[in-house]
């Protein structure tokens, strides 16, 4: 398959690219600085902004599926106090809306988007400590993720939302998935989440569903 990964230079995006390449897929990595990624067989690196309609119009056609891992990589406290410096504060919702439009025009139906556990229907399942942290530290990002999920749900594409718990850079591929918000732990390695993304783009399973991922 020919897969487009948008937000490919973040920790999650890199992990998804690796997982897809390991399975023999061809991957196009789109990010503002995608050319900084190491060159690899099967990987095309495209510098571009996920909110730029013209950039998306050029890169989306010809792909079998799209994986979106947009986010803000800057320190959460600084973003909360001053806003994001190098990324649009609403990059998730704004980018996803632009991606959905480009996918519709190009006839690309399969899209898998990474959100966060605790957004939407899983919000009521959060621990009290997590609710406090979300409210104090990352409330704007959570609101943006809620808007992002709404854009996707109304897109009429073959979408799946992936909601991982706290992400780590561990090397364990172990992961547990559910569609009812059930989790096995409160941390999961990006490596495991990336394998979930790869599983989802390879099949039509869980279209129109939200998949919670834990360790």
Backbone as ProteinMPNN parsed JSONL, in Angstrom:
{"seq_chain_A": "XXXXXXXXXXXXXXXXXXXXXXXXXXXXXXXXXXXXXXXXXXXXXXXXXXXXXXXXXXXXXXXXXXXXXXXXXXXXXXXXXXXXXXXXXXXXXXXXXXXXXXXXXXXXXXXXXXXXXXXXXXXXXXXXXXXXXXXXXXXXXXXXXXXXXXXXXXXXXXXXXXXXXXXXXXXXXXXXXXXXXXXXXXXXXXXXXXXXXXXXXXXXXXXXXXXXXXX", "coords_chain_A": {"N_chain_A": [[0.83, -1.196, 0.0], [0.316, 2.328, -0.496], [1.025, 4.777, 1.632], [0.181, 7.812, 3.233], [1.661, 9.733, 5.679], [0.946, 12.165, 7.921], [2.322, 14.747, 9.775], [4.741, 13.701, 10.336], [7.239, 13.97, 11.555], [7.149, 14.122, 14.29], [7.274, 12.305, 17.455], [5.318, 10.229, 17.44], [4.6, 10.175, 14.722], [7.029, 9.459, 13.45], [7.338, 6.893, 14.494], [5.128, 5.603, 13.355], [5.76, 5.765, 10.622], [8.033, 4.107, 10.607], [6.881, 1.639, 11.401], [5.153, 1.094, 9.254], [6.923, 0.986, 7.065], [8.468, -1.204, 7.803], [6.674, -3.205, 7.322], [6.609, -3.345, 4.647], [5.273, -1.403, 3.19], [4.892, 1.495, 1.056], [5.795, 4.743, 1.931], [4.794, 8.088, 2.279], [6.048, 10.841, 3.813], [4.846, 13.634, 5.334], [5.609, 16.767, 6.571], [6.533, 19.848, 8.167], [9.286, 19.914, 8.234], [10.107, 17.565, 6.922], [12.198, 16.671, 5.34], [14.309, 16.417, 7.026], [14.198, 13.927, 8.093], [15.775, 10.709, 8.244], [16.995, 9.301, 5.202], [15.383, 6.587, 3.629], [14.765, 3.407, 2.109], [11.811, 3.209, 0.27], [10.635, 5.373, 1.46], [9.316, 8.539, 0.998], [10.059, 11.896, 1.404], [8.399, 14.831, 2.186], [8.377, 18.227, 2.414], [6.126, 20.328, 3.994], [3.199, 22.16, 5.044], [0.634, 21.0, 7.062], [-1.734, 22.373, 7.184], [-1.965, 23.718, 4.865], [-3.692, 24.113, 2.027], [-2.919, 23.973, -0.679], [-0.492, 22.577, -0.591], [-1.38, 20.125, 0.375], [-3.097, 19.377, -1.696], [-1.292, 18.752, -3.623], [0.068, 16.534, -2.644], [-1.65, 14.526, -1.58], [-3.207, 12.988, -3.558], [-3.25, 9.712, -5.056], [-2.63, 8.053, -2.948], [-3.336, 5.244, -0.801], [-4.258, 5.341, 1.762], [-4.441, 7.5, 4.657], [-2.592, 8.556, 7.439], [-2.849, 10.442, 10.316], [-0.987, 12.307, 12.533], [-0.905, 14.701, 13.984], [0.223, 17.35, 16.132], [1.413, 19.299, 18.957], [4.684, 19.773, 19.711], [6.034, 21.243, 21.55], [6.963, 22.317, 24.932], [4.362, 21.646, 27.246], [3.599, 23.445, 29.354], [4.659, 25.934, 28.596], [3.281, 26.318, 26.22], [0.703, 26.494, 27.235], [0.836, 28.864, 28.685], [1.807, 30.804, 26.895], [1.077, 30.154, 24.348], [1.574, 28.239, 21.324], [4.737, 28.291, 19.746], [6.053, 27.486, 17.371], [4.115, 26.157, 15.953], [0.754, 26.005, 14.738], [-1.758, 26.882, 17.078], [-4.168, 25.568, 16.849], [-3.606, 23.293, 15.371], [-4.369, 20.595, 15.127], [-7.218, 20.427, 14.643], [-7.521, 22.299, 12.577], [-5.66, 21.391, 10.683], [-6.666, 18.782, 10.215], [-9.184, 19.329, 9.118], [-8.416, 20.5, 6.69], [-7.058, 18.347, 5.569], [-9.099, 16.433, 5.316], [-10.703, 17.683, 3.386], [-8.937, 17.692, 1.211], [-8.589, 14.942, 0.884], [-11.158, 14.108, 0.158], [-11.425, 15.386, -2.36], [-9.437, 14.063, -3.747], [-10.271, 11.472, -3.719], [-9.493, 9.697, -1.75], [-10.282, 7.503, 0.701], [-9.761, 6.137, 3.151], [-8.804, 6.966, 6.387], [-6.878, 7.424, 9.237], [-6.711, 8.738, 12.39], [-4.795, 10.131, 14.966], [-5.724, 10.902, 18.201], [-6.359, 11.712, 21.564], [-6.535, 9.825, 24.57], [-9.228, 10.43, 26.716], [-10.508, 12.39, 25.422], [-13.632, 13.406, 24.171], [-15.898, 10.703, 24.276], [-14.39, 9.217, 26.074], [-13.674, 10.888, 28.082], [-15.062, 10.892, 30.516], [-14.009, 8.679, 31.692], [-11.556, 9.177, 32.71], [-9.033, 9.339, 35.28], [-9.218, 11.178, 38.379], [-6.905, 12.705, 38.871], [-5.875, 12.936, 36.308], [-7.878, 14.403, 35.06], [-7.628, 16.855, 36.353], [-5.037, 17.6, 35.58], [-5.399, 17.777, 32.805], [-7.212, 19.929, 32.712], [-5.746, 22.049, 33.817], [-3.278, 22.144, 32.45], [-3.283, 21.292, 29.681], [-5.649, 22.063, 28.484], [-6.412, 23.729, 26.165], [-5.351, 22.186, 24.037], [-6.798, 19.831, 24.316], [-9.394, 20.718, 23.794], [-9.027, 21.449, 21.135], [-8.503, 18.93, 20.072], [-10.992, 17.741, 20.472], [-12.538, 19.203, 18.68], [-11.249, 18.453, 16.359], [-11.877, 15.677, 16.268], [-14.617, 15.902, 15.864], [-14.694, 17.049, 13.306], [-13.711, 14.921, 11.836], [-15.623, 12.907, 12.305], [-17.782, 13.933, 10.936], [-17.036, 13.746, 8.329], [-17.625, 11.831, 6.379], [-15.794, 10.076, 5.401], [-13.862, 6.979, 5.479], [-13.171, 6.623, 8.426], [-11.084, 6.186, 11.351], [-10.54, 6.743, 14.747], [-7.77, 7.014, 16.844], [-6.996, 6.667, 20.159], [-4.552, 7.008, 22.256], [-3.274, 6.346, 25.587], [-1.109, 7.936, 28.029], [1.829, 8.669, 26.297], [4.95, 7.026, 25.72], [8.51, 6.707, 25.12], [9.346, 4.142, 25.124], [10.605, 0.796, 24.365], [8.901, -1.312, 24.093], [6.606, -3.266, 22.294], [4.166, -3.99, 23.218], [0.657, -3.774, 23.543], [-2.736, -2.826, 24.229], [-5.985, -2.859, 22.993], [-9.223, -1.318, 22.689], [-12.713, -0.657, 22.027], [-14.488, 0.484, 23.672], [-13.455, 2.169, 25.503], [-12.107, 0.902, 27.538], [-9.116, 0.367, 29.338], [-5.823, -1.021, 29.902], [-3.607, -0.126, 31.223], [-1.919, 2.961, 32.138], [-0.015, 4.025, 30.546], [1.668, 3.86, 27.389], [3.846, 2.673, 24.883], [5.04, 4.527, 22.067], [5.781, 2.91, 19.993], [4.097, 0.655, 20.195], [1.597, 1.872, 19.711], [1.989, 2.757, 17.122], [1.956, 0.36, 15.748], [-0.696, -0.275, 15.958], [-1.84, 1.718, 14.352], [-0.762, 0.879, 11.884], [-1.983, -1.637, 11.62], [-4.636, -0.823, 11.332], [-4.738, 0.664, 8.911], [-4.313, -1.309, 7.124], [-6.555, -2.836, 6.981], [-10.185, -2.891, 6.831], [-11.248, -2.808, 9.256], [-12.934, -1.569, 12.149], [-13.859, 0.857, 11.145], [-15.282, 4.032, 11.481], [-15.132, 4.009, 14.219], [-13.819, 4.569, 17.568], [-10.692, 3.858, 18.84], [-9.239, 2.882, 21.734], [-5.985, 2.878, 23.132], [-3.737, 1.213, 25.138], [-1.006, 0.248, 27.394]], "CA_chain_A": [[0.0, 0.0, 0.0], [0.996, 3.625, -0.507], [0.419, 5.448, 2.785], [0.618, 9.17, 3.557], [1.708, 10.013, 7.109], [0.991, 13.617, 8.102], [2.843, 14.968, 11.123], [5.649, 12.554, 10.334], [8.507, 14.177, 12.259], [6.947, 13.97, 15.727], [7.569, 10.963, 17.941], [4.324, 9.266, 16.947], [4.696, 10.09, 13.271], [8.217, 8.671, 13.106], [7.065, 5.498, 14.83], [4.19, 5.087, 12.36], [6.527, 5.562, 9.389], [8.867, 2.92, 10.801], [6.036, 0.445, 11.42], [4.644, 0.846, 7.906], [8.046, 0.581, 6.216], [8.844, -2.561, 8.195], [5.696, -4.135, 6.75], [6.747, -3.337, 3.202], [4.486, -0.368, 2.534], [5.542, 2.718, 0.604], [5.336, 5.799, 2.826], [5.091, 9.499, 2.042], [6.064, 11.556, 5.088], [4.615, 15.071, 5.181], [5.796, 17.597, 7.756], [7.21, 21.092, 7.784], [10.706, 19.619, 8.046], [10.195, 16.138, 6.635], [13.491, 16.369, 4.723], [15.263, 16.124, 8.099], [14.129, 12.5, 8.404], [16.793, 9.918, 7.537], [16.553, 8.685, 3.952], [15.19, 5.136, 3.721], [14.087, 2.811, 0.966], [10.361, 3.195, 0.409], [10.175, 6.592, 2.137], [9.406, 9.825, 0.313], [9.956, 12.975, 2.381], [7.829, 16.027, 1.566], [8.247, 19.368, 3.319], [4.877, 21.036, 3.752], [2.361, 22.463, 6.194], [-0.605, 20.219, 6.998], [-2.882, 23.261, 7.075], [-1.842, 24.392, 3.57], [-4.524, 23.389, 1.057], [-2.185, 23.724, -1.923], [0.481, 21.518, -0.319], [-2.131, 18.874, 0.475], [-3.619, 19.044, -3.024], [-0.187, 18.198, -4.405], [0.633, 15.302, -2.088], [-2.644, 13.507, -1.199], [-3.632, 12.053, -4.614], [-2.445, 8.526, -5.322], [-2.403, 7.251, -1.75], [-4.392, 4.316, -0.428], [-4.741, 5.694, 3.102], [-3.748, 8.611, 5.317], [-2.474, 8.52, 8.89], [-2.627, 11.81, 10.811], [-0.453, 12.338, 13.899], [-0.604, 16.106, 14.238], [0.266, 17.761, 17.534], [2.372, 20.337, 19.323], [5.787, 19.111, 20.41], [6.651, 22.175, 22.499], [6.607, 22.045, 26.335], [2.957, 21.981, 27.504], [3.422, 24.605, 30.213], [4.908, 27.138, 27.799], [2.164, 26.457, 25.286], [-0.464, 26.918, 28.015], [0.999, 30.251, 29.132], [2.14, 31.744, 25.829], [0.685, 29.655, 23.047], [2.629, 27.541, 20.589], [5.644, 29.193, 19.042], [6.382, 27.034, 16.028], [2.996, 25.396, 15.386], [-0.566, 26.604, 14.957], [-2.402, 26.387, 18.298], [-5.273, 24.686, 16.452], [-3.079, 22.484, 14.265], [-5.082, 19.33, 14.988], [-8.507, 20.609, 13.975], [-7.318, 23.037, 11.326], [-5.006, 20.494, 9.746], [-7.549, 17.676, 9.856], [-10.205, 19.848, 8.207], [-7.791, 20.662, 5.378], [-6.754, 17.001, 5.071], [-10.367, 15.823, 4.912], [-11.103, 18.301, 2.113], [-8.033, 17.208, 0.162], [-8.871, 13.525, 0.675], [-12.404, 14.015, -0.602], [-11.171, 15.763, -3.744], [-8.549, 13.08, -4.367], [-10.892, 10.159, -3.681], [-8.849, 8.842, -0.745], [-11.334, 7.343, 1.695], [-9.318, 5.606, 4.447], [-8.026, 7.908, 7.18], [-6.718, 7.057, 10.642], [-6.255, 9.96, 13.047], [-4.447, 9.992, 16.379], [-6.232, 11.903, 19.135], [-5.845, 11.432, 22.909], [-7.477, 9.248, 25.52], [-9.763, 11.501, 27.547], [-11.249, 13.289, 24.538], [-14.93, 12.866, 23.78], [-16.575, 9.719, 25.119], [-13.507, 8.661, 27.112], [-13.378, 11.908, 29.098], [-15.646, 10.495, 31.802], [-13.274, 7.525, 32.208], [-10.267, 9.629, 33.228], [-8.821, 9.452, 36.717], [-9.331, 12.548, 38.86], [-5.631, 13.395, 38.668], [-5.754, 13.247, 34.884], [-8.818, 15.49, 34.753], [-7.039, 18.092, 36.859], [-3.914, 17.93, 34.72], [-5.944, 18.213, 31.526], [-7.829, 21.239, 32.873], [-4.759, 23.078, 34.134], [-2.089, 22.2, 31.603], [-3.443, 21.099, 28.237], [-7.047, 22.27, 28.096], [-6.577, 24.165, 24.769], [-5.087, 21.075, 23.122], [-7.92, 18.894, 24.407], [-10.507, 21.328, 23.054], [-8.697, 21.333, 19.716], [-8.681, 17.524, 19.704], [-12.43, 17.493, 20.392], [-12.984, 19.767, 17.4], [-10.668, 17.572, 15.348], [-12.683, 14.457, 16.178], [-15.893, 16.275, 15.267], [-14.455, 17.204, 11.871], [-13.547, 13.592, 11.258], [-16.898, 12.195, 12.359], [-18.684, 14.48, 9.926], [-16.327, 13.797, 7.045], [-18.128, 10.801, 5.474], [-14.696, 9.213, 4.982], [-13.742, 5.744, 6.258], [-12.254, 7.088, 9.465], [-10.931, 5.575, 12.661], [-9.819, 7.591, 15.691], [-6.916, 6.274, 17.765], [-6.812, 7.431, 21.401], [-3.614, 6.388, 23.193], [-3.065, 6.937, 26.905], [0.158, 8.664, 28.047], [2.805, 8.075, 25.39], [6.345, 6.958, 26.151], [9.454, 6.321, 24.073], [9.827, 2.804, 25.439], [10.824, -0.096, 23.226], [7.978, -2.453, 24.144], [5.503, -3.169, 21.339], [2.935, -4.476, 23.847], [-0.44, -2.811, 23.582], [-4.085, -3.368, 24.415], [-6.944, -1.974, 22.339], [-10.653, -1.522, 22.938], [-13.567, 0.361, 21.412], [-15.42, 0.979, 24.689], [-12.719, 2.995, 26.457], [-11.402, 0.1, 28.526], [-7.665, 0.387, 29.202], [-5.123, -1.966, 30.755], [-2.624, 0.651, 31.974], [-2.033, 4.391, 31.849], [1.087, 4.417, 29.663], [1.879, 2.965, 26.259], [4.945, 3.124, 24.036], [4.669, 4.935, 20.711], [5.991, 1.75, 19.137], [2.869, -0.128, 20.206], [0.529, 2.643, 19.064], [2.285, 2.759, 15.692], [1.508, -0.92, 15.202], [-2.16, -0.176, 15.836], [-2.082, 2.492, 13.127], [-0.456, 0.031, 10.733], [-3.056, -2.632, 11.529], [-5.881, -0.195, 10.904], [-4.724, 1.055, 7.5], [-4.249, -2.515, 6.3], [-7.863, -3.488, 6.959], [-11.35, -2.011, 6.965], [-11.772, -2.997, 10.602], [-13.138, -0.443, 13.063], [-14.234, 2.094, 10.47], [-16.315, 4.741, 12.214], [-14.99, 3.727, 15.638], [-12.7, 5.108, 18.309], [-9.907, 2.773, 19.418], [-8.372, 3.258, 22.858], [-4.767, 2.071, 23.136], [-2.976, 1.295, 26.383], [0.092, -0.699, 27.446]], "C_chain_A": [[0.871, 1.254, 0.0], [0.318, 4.506, 0.54], [1.02, 6.835, 2.981], [0.536, 9.368, 5.058], [1.908, 11.514, 7.282], [1.282, 13.931, 9.563], [3.959, 13.969, 11.381], [6.936, 12.756, 11.122], [8.357, 14.146, 13.775], [7.236, 12.542, 16.143], [6.616, 9.918, 17.417], [4.422, 9.078, 15.442], [5.878, 9.266, 12.81], [7.969, 7.183, 13.358], [6.127, 4.866, 13.812], [4.913, 4.829, 11.038], [7.363, 4.288, 9.484], [8.033, 1.643, 10.719], [5.543, 0.092, 10.02], [5.749, 0.371, 6.972], [8.481, -0.842, 6.524], [7.905, -3.608, 7.614], [5.704, -4.112, 5.229], [5.921, -2.313, 2.461], [5.389, 0.759, 2.025], [4.949, 3.867, 1.409], [5.756, 7.171, 2.304], [4.97, 10.211, 3.377], [5.916, 13.047, 4.823], [4.758, 15.763, 6.522], [6.528, 18.854, 7.309], [8.697, 20.877, 7.517], [10.91, 18.129, 7.793], [11.545, 15.75, 6.041], [14.565, 16.084, 5.756], [15.225, 14.657, 8.511], [15.223, 11.756, 7.65], [16.21, 9.298, 6.268], [16.47, 7.176, 4.134], [14.504, 4.642, 2.462], [12.588, 2.772, 1.229], [9.781, 4.433, 1.042], [10.4, 7.814, 1.265], [9.153, 10.928, 1.334], [9.5, 14.248, 1.678], [7.703, 17.115, 2.619], [6.954, 20.106, 2.99], [4.083, 21.198, 5.029], [1.025, 21.737, 6.036], [-1.854, 21.08, 6.91], [-2.929, 23.989, 5.731], [-2.582, 23.581, 2.507], [-3.76, 23.061, -0.216], [-1.155, 22.617, -1.749], [-0.216, 20.167, -0.255], [-2.654, 18.434, -0.884], [-2.545, 18.387, -3.881], [0.233, 16.814, -3.929], [-0.396, 14.194, -1.842], [-3.004, 12.54, -2.322], [-2.667, 10.881, -4.787], [-2.171, 7.652, -4.114], [-3.616, 6.363, -1.448], [-5.012, 4.667, 0.92], [-3.883, 6.826, 3.651], [-3.738, 8.351, 6.82], [-2.102, 9.921, 9.36], [-2.166, 11.75, 12.261], [-0.033, 13.762, 14.25], [-0.61, 16.409, 15.733], [1.291, 18.856, 17.736], [3.463, 19.702, 20.171], [6.477, 20.006, 21.443], [6.209, 21.86, 23.928], [5.185, 22.508, 26.659], [2.76, 23.236, 28.347], [3.639, 25.893, 29.442], [3.774, 27.387, 26.814], [0.934, 26.983, 26.017], [-0.375, 28.393, 28.369], [1.137, 31.24, 27.976], [1.624, 31.349, 24.453], [1.86, 28.991, 22.354], [3.448, 28.534, 19.787], [5.849, 28.781, 17.595], [5.271, 26.301, 15.316], [1.701, 26.142, 15.64], [-1.184, 26.026, 16.227], [-3.514, 25.389, 17.984], [-4.852, 23.741, 15.331], [-3.856, 21.193, 14.06], [-6.38, 19.507, 14.193], [-8.353, 21.293, 12.621], [-6.683, 22.143, 10.265], [-5.923, 19.383, 9.29], [-8.651, 18.13, 8.906], [-9.643, 19.997, 6.791], [-7.488, 19.301, 4.746], [-8.017, 16.307, 4.567], [-10.812, 16.384, 3.558], [-10.241, 17.779, 0.967], [-8.304, 15.742, -0.14], [-10.147, 13.331, -0.14], [-12.166, 14.306, -2.073], [-10.347, 14.704, -4.477], [-9.142, 11.669, -4.387], [-10.201, 9.181, -2.751], [-9.805, 8.703, 0.435], [-10.817, 6.93, 3.075], [-8.413, 6.608, 5.158], [-8.046, 7.481, 8.643], [-6.067, 8.231, 11.348], [-5.97, 9.704, 14.521], [-4.95, 11.185, 17.181], [-5.607, 11.598, 20.501], [-6.934, 10.782, 23.756], [-7.924, 10.349, 26.48], [-10.481, 12.569, 26.74], [-12.578, 12.626, 24.194], [-15.487, 11.868, 24.778], [-15.695, 9.145, 26.22], [-13.178, 9.682, 28.205], [-13.882, 11.486, 30.473], [-14.907, 9.326, 32.441], [-11.91, 7.903, 32.789], [-10.227, 9.57, 34.752], [-8.916, 10.928, 37.119], [-8.042, 13.327, 38.618], [-5.439, 13.789, 37.207], [-6.682, 14.395, 34.493], [-8.258, 16.839, 35.195], [-5.899, 18.54, 35.957], [-4.396, 18.437, 33.363], [-6.478, 19.637, 31.629], [-6.786, 22.335, 33.058], [-3.698, 23.239, 33.063], [-2.367, 22.141, 30.107], [-4.885, 21.281, 27.766], [-7.193, 22.745, 26.642], [-6.348, 23.04, 23.759], [-6.219, 20.054, 23.135], [-9.13, 19.436, 23.649], [-10.269, 21.205, 21.555], [-8.876, 19.896, 19.229], [-10.166, 17.164, 19.603], [-13.009, 18.022, 19.079], [-12.494, 18.89, 16.254], [-11.505, 16.306, 15.17], [-14.037, 14.751, 15.553], [-15.794, 16.444, 13.761], [-14.4, 15.837, 11.199], [-14.872, 12.837, 11.21], [-17.885, 12.686, 11.308], [-18.13, 14.438, 8.516], [-16.893, 12.868, 5.979], [-17.0, 9.96, 4.862], [-14.713, 7.938, 5.831], [-12.714, 5.988, 7.367], [-12.205, 6.143, 10.66], [-10.114, 6.536, 13.511], [-9.031, 6.702, 16.639], [-6.629, 7.162, 18.977], [-5.843, 6.698, 22.33], [-3.634, 7.086, 24.548], [-1.706, 7.639, 26.868], [1.21, 7.935, 27.216], [4.209, 8.1, 25.971], [7.209, 6.578, 24.949], [10.047, 4.943, 24.349], [9.915, 1.921, 24.218], [9.922, -1.328, 23.244], [6.85, -2.261, 23.135], [4.155, -3.582, 21.939], [1.871, -3.387, 23.871], [-1.761, -3.554, 23.723], [-5.051, -2.373, 23.793], [-8.37, -2.313, 22.735], [-11.427, -0.439, 22.207], [-14.604, 0.886, 22.401], [-14.714, 1.812, 25.761], [-11.989, 2.225, 27.532], [-9.896, 0.168, 28.272], [-7.04, -0.574, 30.198], [-4.09, -1.265, 31.641], [-2.725, 2.102, 31.545], [-0.873, 4.928, 31.024], [1.186, 3.399, 28.539], [3.007, 3.542, 25.407], [4.43, 3.5, 22.648], [4.831, 3.777, 19.732], [4.74, 0.893, 19.061], [1.726, 0.563, 19.497], [0.734, 2.655, 17.551], [1.826, 1.463, 15.037], [-0.01, -0.964, 15.065], [-2.523, 0.6, 14.578], [-1.861, 1.628, 11.89], [-1.528, -1.034, 10.532], [-4.312, -2.033, 10.912], [-5.875, 0.191, 9.43], [-4.704, -0.162, 6.587], [-5.595, -3.217, 6.166], [-8.971, -2.441, 7.011], [-11.965, -2.139, 8.348], [-11.904, -1.67, 11.329], [-13.328, 0.899, 12.357], [-15.382, 2.738, 11.242], [-16.261, 4.511, 13.707], [-13.799, 4.46, 16.237], [-12.002, 3.963, 19.013], [-9.014, 3.33, 20.511], [-7.177, 2.323, 22.881], [-4.016, 2.3, 24.433], [-1.897, 0.217, 26.379], [-0.307, -2.005, 28.101]], "O_chain_A": [[2.019, 1.23, 0.444], [-0.823, 4.931, 0.359], [2.237, 7.005, 2.901], [-0.528, 9.195, 5.652], [2.916, 12.068, 6.844], [0.596, 13.454, 10.467], [4.11, 13.455, 12.49], [7.666, 11.789, 11.34], [9.365, 14.144, 14.482], [7.421, 11.667, 15.297], [7.039, 8.842, 16.995], [4.336, 7.956, 14.943], [5.756, 8.462, 11.886], [8.337, 6.331, 12.55], [6.312, 3.706, 13.443], [4.704, 3.793, 10.406], [7.394, 3.488, 8.548], [8.42, 0.682, 10.055], [5.52, -1.081, 9.645], [5.539, -0.543, 6.175], [8.824, -1.601, 5.617], [8.291, -4.763, 7.434], [4.894, -4.785, 4.592], [5.864, -2.338, 1.231], [6.506, 0.944, 2.509], [3.729, 3.956, 1.554], [6.911, 7.387, 1.937], [3.91, 10.19, 4.002], [6.761, 13.654, 4.164], [4.105, 15.388, 7.496], [7.073, 18.912, 6.206], [9.296, 21.562, 6.688], [11.79, 17.509, 8.39], [11.992, 14.617, 6.218], [15.627, 15.565, 5.412], [16.127, 14.19, 9.206], [15.564, 12.134, 6.529], [15.072, 8.828, 6.263], [17.364, 6.558, 4.714], [13.75, 5.377, 1.825], [12.152, 2.345, 2.299], [8.561, 4.551, 1.159], [11.522, 8.096, 0.845], [8.151, 10.9, 2.048], [10.116, 14.693, 0.71], [6.996, 16.941, 3.612], [6.718, 20.468, 1.837], [4.278, 20.451, 5.988], [0.368, 21.848, 5.0], [-2.929, 20.572, 6.592], [-3.833, 24.788, 5.489], [-2.147, 22.491, 2.135], [-3.934, 21.979, -0.777], [-0.959, 21.805, -2.654], [0.299, 19.175, -0.772], [-2.654, 17.242, -1.191], [-2.844, 17.571, -4.753], [0.706, 16.004, -4.727], [-0.036, 13.018, -1.892], [-3.101, 11.341, -2.057], [-1.45, 11.03, -4.681], [-1.538, 6.604, -4.246], [-4.753, 6.688, -1.791], [-6.164, 4.324, 1.184], [-2.77, 7.077, 3.188], [-4.755, 7.971, 7.4], [-1.149, 10.516, 8.858], [-2.864, 11.208, 13.118], [1.067, 13.989, 14.753], [-1.356, 15.799, 16.499], [1.954, 19.285, 16.791], [3.183, 19.154, 21.237], [7.399, 19.567, 22.13], [5.185, 21.204, 24.121], [4.838, 23.654, 26.374], [1.845, 24.016, 28.081], [2.883, 26.849, 29.612], [3.36, 28.527, 26.603], [0.204, 27.819, 25.486], [-1.383, 29.1, 28.357], [0.651, 32.368, 28.054], [1.723, 32.124, 23.503], [3.009, 29.166, 22.759], [2.918, 29.491, 19.223], [5.823, 29.62, 16.694], [5.455, 25.86, 14.182], [1.567, 26.836, 16.648], [-1.144, 24.813, 16.436], [-3.77, 24.472, 18.765], [-5.648, 23.426, 14.446], [-3.991, 20.736, 12.925], [-6.607, 18.82, 13.196], [-8.987, 20.901, 11.642], [-7.103, 22.134, 9.108], [-5.964, 19.065, 8.101], [-9.016, 17.396, 7.987], [-10.311, 19.662, 5.813], [-7.642, 19.124, 3.537], [-8.003, 15.669, 3.514], [-11.25, 15.632, 2.687], [-10.746, 17.465, -0.111], [-8.254, 15.335, -1.301], [-10.199, 12.479, -1.027], [-12.64, 13.572, -2.94], [-10.534, 14.476, -5.673], [-8.574, 10.77, -5.007], [-10.305, 7.968, -2.935], [-10.105, 9.694, 1.102], [-11.393, 7.343, 4.082], [-7.397, 7.044, 4.616], [-9.105, 7.212, 9.21], [-4.989, 8.675, 10.952], [-6.796, 9.134, 15.235], [-4.635, 12.333, 16.87], [-4.426, 11.255, 20.569], [-8.106, 11.147, 23.666], [-7.101, 11.106, 26.993], [-11.0, 13.536, 27.297], [-12.633, 11.42, 23.953], [-15.547, 12.142, 25.976], [-16.215, 8.633, 27.212], [-12.469, 9.356, 29.156], [-13.205, 11.7, 31.478], [-15.147, 9.009, 33.607], [-11.192, 7.044, 33.302], [-11.246, 9.729, 35.423], [-8.717, 11.816, 36.29], [-8.087, 14.485, 38.205], [-4.9, 14.855, 36.911], [-6.315, 15.254, 33.691], [-8.399, 17.84, 34.493], [-5.801, 19.717, 35.608], [-3.863, 19.413, 32.835], [-6.234, 20.46, 30.748], [-6.93, 23.429, 32.513], [-3.259, 24.357, 32.793], [-1.743, 22.873, 29.339], [-5.285, 20.706, 26.754], [-8.039, 22.204, 25.93], [-7.053, 22.944, 22.754], [-6.561, 19.482, 22.1], [-9.81, 18.69, 22.944], [-11.188, 20.898, 20.795], [-9.342, 19.666, 18.113], [-10.554, 16.372, 18.745], [-13.852, 17.382, 18.451], [-13.229, 18.619, 15.304], [-11.804, 15.911, 14.043], [-14.554, 13.936, 14.789], [-16.691, 16.038, 13.023], [-14.973, 15.632, 10.129], [-15.204, 12.207, 10.206], [-18.733, 11.922, 10.847], [-18.703, 15.036, 7.605], [-16.667, 13.092, 4.79], [-17.231, 9.215, 3.91], [-15.485, 7.83, 6.783], [-11.549, 5.607, 7.252], [-13.152, 5.408, 10.938], [-9.112, 7.082, 13.049], [-9.572, 5.737, 17.179], [-6.091, 8.261, 18.843], [-6.27, 5.851, 23.114], [-3.967, 8.267, 24.646], [-1.194, 7.913, 25.783], [1.453, 6.743, 27.405], [4.609, 9.062, 26.626], [6.701, 6.179, 23.901], [11.13, 4.62, 23.861], [9.371, 2.245, 23.163], [10.153, -2.279, 22.497], [6.206, -1.211, 23.118], [3.128, -3.532, 21.263], [2.153, -2.23, 24.182], [-1.883, -4.731, 23.387], [-4.948, -1.171, 24.04], [-8.68, -3.455, 23.073], [-10.859, 0.58, 21.814], [-15.497, 1.644, 22.022], [-15.299, 2.123, 26.798], [-11.313, 2.829, 28.365], [-9.449, 0.041, 27.132], [-7.647, -0.906, 31.217], [-3.742, -1.778, 32.704], [-3.533, 2.438, 30.679], [-0.754, 6.136, 30.823], [0.837, 2.23, 28.707], [3.106, 4.757, 25.233], [3.507, 2.877, 22.123], [4.093, 3.683, 18.751], [4.359, 0.449, 17.978], [0.968, -0.073, 18.765], [-0.229, 2.571, 16.788], [1.359, 1.47, 13.898], [-0.541, -1.612, 14.164], [-3.407, 0.192, 13.824], [-2.669, 1.641, 10.961], [-1.935, -1.303, 9.401], [-4.968, -2.656, 10.077], [-6.899, 0.062, 8.759], [-5.041, -0.06, 5.408], [-5.752, -4.099, 5.322], [-8.712, -1.254, 7.211], [-13.066, -1.646, 8.594], [-11.091, -0.764, 11.148], [-12.997, 1.95, 12.907], [-16.342, 2.062, 11.612], [-17.236, 4.784, 14.407], [-12.898, 4.909, 15.528], [-12.645, 3.177, 19.71], [-8.135, 4.152, 20.248], [-7.322, 1.118, 22.677], [-3.697, 3.435, 24.788], [-1.861, -0.628, 25.485], [0.515, -2.913, 28.221]]}, "name": "protein", "num_of_chains": 1, "seq": "XXXXXXXXXXXXXXXXXXXXXXXXXXXXXXXXXXXXXXXXXXXXXXXXXXXXXXXXXXXXXXXXXXXXXXXXXXXXXXXXXXXXXXXXXXXXXXXXXXXXXXXXXXXXXXXXXXXXXXXXXXXXXXXXXXXXXXXXXXXXXXXXXXXXXXXXXXXXXXXXXXXXXXXXXXXXXXXXXXXXXXXXXXXXXXXXXXXXXXXXXXXXXXXXXXXXXXX"}
